[in-house]
C-alpha cells in the first residue's frame, strides 16, 4: 500500500485537485480526463479492486454511490446525466489497483462498445 498511487493521494504525499472529501472518501479531477467532467472517487481504505471487496465493505460501496450523487450535483451534471464506471482487473482497463470509480459527464457521452479495437 505504500506504493499505491491513490493511497499517496489520500495521505497528501501526491497533490490532487480535490472536489470532495470526508472521513471515508476522496474525489478529485482525473489528470487525463475522458470527458469535460471527469472525477475519480475513491474510498480512503485501500481495497485493490471490486474482487477484493469483503462483506464488511458493502456499506462503504453503497456510501460511495451516495458520494457520486453529491459530486454530480456539486459539478452541475446530475440533471443532464453522468456515467459511473469501475474497471476491475487488467482486461477491463484497471491501471491503479486501489478501488475507484470514474464519474464522467458534462457532454453527451458515446455508447459503450465493450471491446477495444485491439481485440477485434
C-alpha positions as CSV (number, residue, x, y, z in Angstrom):
1,X,0.0,0.0,0.0
2,X,3.0,2.3,0.5
3,X,3.5,2.2,-3.3
4,X,-0.2,2.8,-4.1
5,X,-0.7,6.0,-6.1
6,X,-4.2,6.6,-4.7
7,X,-3.0,5.9,-1.1
8,X,-0.3,8.6,-1.6
9,X,-3.0,11.0,-2.8
10,X,-5.1,10.2,0.3
11,X,-2.1,10.8,2.5
12,X,-1.3,14.1,0.8
13,X,2.1,12.9,-0.5
14,X,0.9,13.5,-4.0
15,X,-1.3,16.6,-4.7
16,X,-4.7,16.3,-6.3
17,X,-7.4,18.7,-7.4
18,X,-10.0,17.7,-4.8
19,X,-13.7,18.0,-5.5
20,X,-15.0,16.3,-2.3
21,X,-13.5,14.8,0.8
22,X,-14.9,13.3,4.0
23,X,-13.6,10.7,6.5
24,X,-14.1,7.8,4.2
25,X,-13.8,9.1,0.6
26,X,-11.9,11.4,-1.7
27,X,-13.0,12.7,-5.1
28,X,-10.6,14.5,-7.4
29,X,-10.3,15.6,-11.0
30,X,-8.7,13.0,-13.3
31,X,-5.3,14.2,-14.7
32,X,-6.2,12.6,-18.1
33,X,-9.9,13.5,-18.5
34,X,-12.0,11.4,-20.9
35,X,-15.0,13.8,-20.7
36,X,-15.5,17.5,-19.9
37,X,-16.2,16.4,-16.3
38,X,-14.1,13.5,-15.2
39,X,-13.7,12.9,-11.5
40,X,-12.1,9.8,-9.7
41,X,-13.9,8.7,-6.5
42,X,-12.0,6.5,-4.1
43,X,-12.5,5.1,-0.6
44,X,-9.7,6.1,1.7
45,X,-9.5,2.5,2.8
46,X,-7.2,0.5,0.4
47,X,-9.1,-2.2,-1.4
48,X,-7.3,-3.3,-4.6
49,X,-10.4,-3.9,-6.7
50,X,-14.1,-5.0,-6.6
51,X,-12.8,-8.5,-6.4
52,X,-11.3,-7.8,-3.0
53,X,-14.4,-6.1,-1.5
54,X,-15.3,-8.1,1.6
55,X,-18.6,-8.4,3.4
56,X,-17.6,-5.7,5.7
57,X,-17.1,-3.3,2.8
58,X,-20.5,-3.4,1.2
59,X,-21.8,-0.5,3.2
60,X,-18.8,1.5,2.1
61,X,-19.6,0.7,-1.6
62,X,-23.2,2.0,-1.0
63,X,-21.9,5.1,0.5
64,X,-19.5,5.6,-2.5
65,X,-22.6,5.8,-4.7
66,X,-24.0,8.5,-2.5
67,X,-20.8,10.4,-2.8
68,X,-21.1,10.1,-6.6
69,X,-24.6,11.7,-6.4
70,X,-23.2,14.5,-4.2
71,X,-20.3,15.2,-6.6
72,X,-22.5,15.1,-9.7
73,X,-24.8,17.7,-8.1
74,X,-21.9,19.8,-7.0
75,X,-20.4,19.8,-10.5
76,X,-23.8,20.5,-12.1
77,X,-24.1,17.3,-14.1
78,X,-26.7,15.4,-12.1
79,X,-29.7,16.7,-14.1
80,X,-28.2,16.2,-17.6
81,X,-26.6,12.8,-16.8
82,X,-23.4,11.2,-15.9
83,X,-21.7,7.8,-16.1
84,X,-20.2,6.0,-13.1
85,X,-17.6,3.4,-14.1
86,X,-15.5,0.9,-12.2
87,X,-12.8,-1.0,-14.1
88,X,-12.0,-4.3,-12.3
89,X,-8.8,-6.0,-13.5
90,X,-6.4,-5.5,-16.3
91,X,-8.7,-6.7,-19.1
92,X,-11.2,-4.0,-18.0
93,X,-8.6,-1.3,-18.1
94,X,-7.8,-1.0,-14.4
95,X,-4.3,0.5,-14.1
96,X,-4.3,1.7,-10.4
97,X,-5.1,-1.2,-8.1
98,X,-7.0,0.8,-5.5
99,X,-10.8,0.6,-5.9
100,X,-12.0,3.6,-7.7
101,X,-14.9,4.9,-9.8
102,X,-14.8,7.3,-12.7
103,X,-17.6,9.9,-12.8
104,X,-17.9,11.2,-16.3
105,X,-20.3,13.9,-17.7
106,X,-20.6,17.4,-19.0
107,X,-21.4,16.3,-22.5
108,X,-23.4,13.7,-24.3
109,X,-21.4,10.5,-23.9
110,X,-20.9,7.9,-26.6
111,X,-22.1,4.3,-26.3
112,X,-20.1,1.7,-24.6
113,X,-18.8,-0.8,-27.1
114,X,-17.3,-3.3,-24.7
115,X,-14.5,-4.4,-26.9
116,X,-11.4,-2.3,-27.8
117,X,-10.1,-2.2,-31.3
118,X,-7.1,-4.3,-30.2
119,X,-9.5,-7.2,-29.5
120,X,-11.3,-7.0,-32.8
